[in-house]
Amino acid sequence: MTSVIDSPVVDVVEPPTAQELAVLDVLVRFSGRVVSRHELARQSGLADRSERRCDALLVQIRRRLGADAIRTVRSRGWILHPDAVPAARSLLG
């Protein structure tokens, strides 16, 4: 498993989608804290979408930032790794 420190932002051809950026923005704003699926969907404006939409978006964000950038906390939600915050902010612009 590669450390977030050692994995640069993955060069993905397509720019991040508006939904990916919305989810990433929530993770950055809540950095250091676990964000539940419900809270992530609500804060990113995806509450009216499928319950699993955030999961799919997190897969795409992990492809951009590296697999270890977002940690799953079982039965609670997700947390952005502190070392991934600068790369996440650079994606947000």
C-alpha positions as CSV (number, residue, x, y, z in Angstrom):
1,M,0.0,0.0,0.0
2,T,1.4,3.4,-1.0
3,S,1.5,6.2,1.5
4,V,-0.4,9.4,0.7
5,I,2.9,11.3,1.2
6,D,4.5,9.2,-1.5
7,S,1.6,9.3,-4.0
8,P,1.3,12.4,-6.0
9,V,-2.0,13.5,-7.5
10,V,-2.8,11.0,-10.2
11,D,-2.9,12.6,-13.7
12,V,-6.5,11.9,-14.8
13,V,-7.3,13.2,-18.3
14,E,-10.8,14.5,-17.5
15,P,-11.2,17.4,-15.1
16,P,-13.1,16.6,-11.8
17,T,-16.8,16.8,-12.2
18,A,-18.9,19.3,-10.2
19,Q,-20.1,16.5,-8.0
20,E,-16.6,15.3,-7.3
21,L,-15.5,18.8,-6.4
22,A,-18.5,19.2,-4.1
23,V,-17.7,16.0,-2.2
24,L,-14.0,16.9,-2.1
25,D,-14.8,20.4,-0.7
26,V,-16.8,18.8,2.1
27,L,-14.0,16.5,3.0
28,V,-11.5,19.4,3.0
29,R,-13.8,21.5,5.2
30,F,-14.3,18.6,7.6
31,S,-10.6,17.6,7.5
32,G,-9.6,15.8,10.7
33,R,-13.2,14.6,11.3
34,V,-15.2,11.6,10.1
35,V,-18.0,12.6,7.7
36,S,-21.0,10.2,7.5
37,R,-22.6,9.3,4.2
38,H,-25.7,11.3,5.1
39,E,-23.7,14.4,6.1
40,L,-21.5,14.1,3.0
41,A,-24.5,13.9,0.7
42,R,-26.3,16.8,2.5
43,Q,-23.3,19.1,2.6
44,S,-22.4,18.4,-1.0
45,G,-25.9,18.9,-2.4
46,L,-26.4,15.3,-3.3
47,A,-29.0,14.4,-0.7
48,D,-31.6,13.9,-3.4
49,R,-29.4,11.3,-5.2
50,S,-29.0,7.6,-4.6
51,E,-27.6,6.7,-1.2
52,R,-24.6,5.2,-2.9
53,R,-23.8,8.2,-5.1
54,C,-21.2,9.5,-2.6
55,D,-19.5,6.1,-2.7
56,A,-19.1,6.2,-6.4
57,L,-17.7,9.7,-6.3
58,L,-15.3,8.7,-3.6
59,V,-13.9,6.0,-5.9
60,Q,-13.2,8.7,-8.5
61,I,-11.6,11.1,-6.0
62,R,-9.4,8.2,-4.7
63,R,-8.2,7.7,-8.3
64,R,-7.2,11.3,-8.5
65,L,-5.6,11.6,-5.0
66,G,-4.4,8.1,-4.4
67,A,-6.0,5.1,-2.7
68,D,-4.9,6.1,0.8
69,A,-6.1,9.7,0.6
70,I,-9.6,8.9,1.9
71,R,-9.9,6.5,4.8
72,T,-13.1,4.5,5.4
73,V,-14.1,4.4,9.0
74,R,-16.4,1.4,9.3
75,S,-20.0,2.2,10.2
76,R,-19.2,5.9,10.5
77,G,-18.1,7.4,7.2
78,W,-14.9,8.8,5.7
79,I,-12.0,11.0,6.6
80,L,-9.5,12.8,4.4
81,H,-5.9,11.9,5.3
82,P,-4.1,15.0,6.6
83,D,-1.3,14.5,4.1
84,A,-3.9,14.6,1.2
85,V,-5.3,18.0,2.1
86,P,-2.8,20.0,0.0
87,A,-3.4,17.9,-3.1
88,A,-7.2,18.1,-2.5
89,R,-7.0,21.9,-2.2
90,S,-5.1,22.0,-5.5
91,L,-7.8,20.1,-7.2
92,L,-10.4,22.5,-5.8
93,G,-8.4,25.4,-7.3
